[in-house]
Amino acid sequence: MPTVKEIVDWLLRHYSPDEHVAVDIWCVEDVLERAEERGIKISRKEAEEIIDEIHRRRDSTIGINWDVIDSFLDEVRG
């Protein structure tokens, strides 16, 4: 999973600091909070793995949203 520092470094290599961009940031805390809301018990490590998978398998047509996170949580829950 990329870290905030890695994302910032990547952005600065590819874009001017004055460039206008749209960015969504999803983090481990989002996954943990959503799991709790849905009554799904997961560890921080599992939430990190979900974020990693979302990053690797993201679909630019869909983006990252609560439905995507729910789908990965459902996979963990089995």
Number of C-alpha atoms within 10 A of each C-alpha: 13 11 9 11 9 11 11 12 11 12 14 12 10 9 11 9 10 6 8 8 8 4 6 7 7 14 14 17 13 15 23 21 13 16 20 12 10 12 9 15 14 15 11 13 10 16 23 17 16 23 22 16 13 18 14 10 9 13 11 7 6 9 10 16 10 11 10 15 20 15 12 19 22 13 10 15 11 6
